Every structure is written in structure tokens, then in C-alpha cells.
Amino acid sequence: MMNCGVGMNNKNALKVEAWRAEQAAKGVEVERAAPGWQLAIFGAVLSLVDLIFNQRWLLAAILDRFATAETVRGALEGSVYVNSERVDDELVQDYLSLARDKAAAVEVLRQIYTNDGGPLPFPAADALGDDFPILAVWGDQDKLAPMTDQSTSVSGRRGCRPRASRRSSP
């Protein structure tokens, strides 16, 4: 769940260089996440995002415009559910119910984009040890975060792709 925790807020990308420096001090070489100039531009963009998403009136206007049955249904059918027949009126209304308390919805949306991304996952992952079993569950047809980069280590071996033991459509 580490990736899910920072999926909407990428401020942790700015923390990686400090972690990399800590690793270098321990004699562990870690590849740079990005050149310094890219991180500077990214930091400026995130500051702009903070400025925009700290405007509660703007977030309320965005919710008024986009928290509709039509947009929620389109997002679920186009980005979340492989089988669009599973997106029924009850599911759409369930998602829309989250925006009924506008003040709470605005605050949640604001915090998703402006809060600190939390601790980096690397220290926790290092503490597990190389022989700690991890179960990674990934849908073959995942639309939000498709598994397209085979170089990502899933089980400690580069290029390992987990095999599904059972198939189902969301």
C-alpha cells in the first residue's frame, strides 16, 4: 500500500535526494531520482498546486462542476472498471454520497493534494529483510496503474511478473 499512500501527492519525490544522501553517507550508492534542475521545477509546480488547492472556494466550485452522476459514471467506466456493466446507479450514488457534505469533501480533497506525503517507504522496506515474503496482487487489466514496467522488482528479482491464480473483473 506504499504506492497508494502517495499516489495523489507526489511531494515525497522531493525527499528522495535527502534519503539518497543518507544512503551515500552509509556507503550505499543509489541512482539519482532526477537531475537537480528537474527537482527544482517539480518543487515549484508542487508549490503552485499547494497554492491552488488551498483555495477552498475553488475546490467547492470544482466539486459543484464535476461531482455529478455523469462525470462519476464516466470516470468509473473509463478508468476504474474493466467491465462497465458493473457500474450501476447504486455505485455512482455511493461515490457521490462522499461529496454531499461539501465542507468535508472540500477539506478531504485539499488534504489529499496539499498534505505532506508521509515517510518514504524505503526504510520500512529495508527493515523487512531480503527473505520477507510479500504478496503483490495486481490486475492484468488494471487501468489506473497498469503493470507496464517489467524492470520493477516485485519479489526481489528484477523482471519478475506475478502470475494470477484466479481471474475476476472488478
Disulfide bonds with the S-S distance in Angstrom:
none
